[in-house]
Amino acid sequence: MHDAVMLAEFLVSHCGSNATFAHVEEVKLEAALAAYEQNMFNRGQDLIRRSCESGRRIFSDNTGPFVLQMFSGDA
């Protein structure tokens, strides 16, 4: 759902709130999609980085404190 909302926001910001796909300039549509993809790529990189870090910490020799932080909301 988040990606759908983000795509809609990029389409509106680049093409206008009253635009329809039948009446939007291809250049504006391409710019909206490129901006959305860049945003999605940046968000994806952050999620992958955090997931990898969590995996390293969960499977480390000293995982107890990290797991306690996760359940307390501090991690």
N, C-alpha and C positions, 0 to 999 in steps of 0.2 A: 504494500500500500504506500509506503514512504516513497519508493521510486516513482510510482504513478503520480503522486502529488508533486514531487520535484520536477518531473517531466512537464506536467501541466503548468507549473510556475515558469519554467524556462520558455515554454511555448507562448504564454501570455506576455512575458517580458520582451520577447523578441518579435512576436507577430501581432501583438495587440489583443485586447480582451474580446473584441468583436470579430476576430478573424475566423474564417472557416478554411478547411483544407482546400476547398475548391477555389478560394479567392486569396490565398496567401502567396506571397512571392517565394519562389524556391530558395533564393538566397537567404531570406529571413528564416525559413524553415531549417535549412542546413546549419545556419548559425545557432539556432536554438538547440538542435540536436547535438552539435559539437560541444556547446557549453554544458549541456546536460551530461554528455559522456565524460567530459573532463571532471565534472563534479562527482560523478559516480565512481570514476577511477580513483580520485583522491580519497573518497569515503571508503572505498574498498581496500585501498592500501592500508589505511589506519586500522580497519577491522582485522585484516590479516595480521598486521604487526602485533596488535593487542592479543589476538588469539594465539599466535606463536609464543608470545611472552608468557601467557597463562599456561600453556602446555609445558613450557620449560620449567616453570615454577611448580606446577602440580606434580610433575614427575621427577623433581629434584630430591636429593637426600634430606633436605630440610623443608619439607612441604607443610608441616604443621602450622607454623605461623601464617603462611600465605592463605591456607584454607580457612583459618579462623578469621582473617581479615576479609576474605570473600563473603563469609556468612554474616559478618558484622556490618558489611557495606562499606568498609574502608579500603578495599582493594580496587 
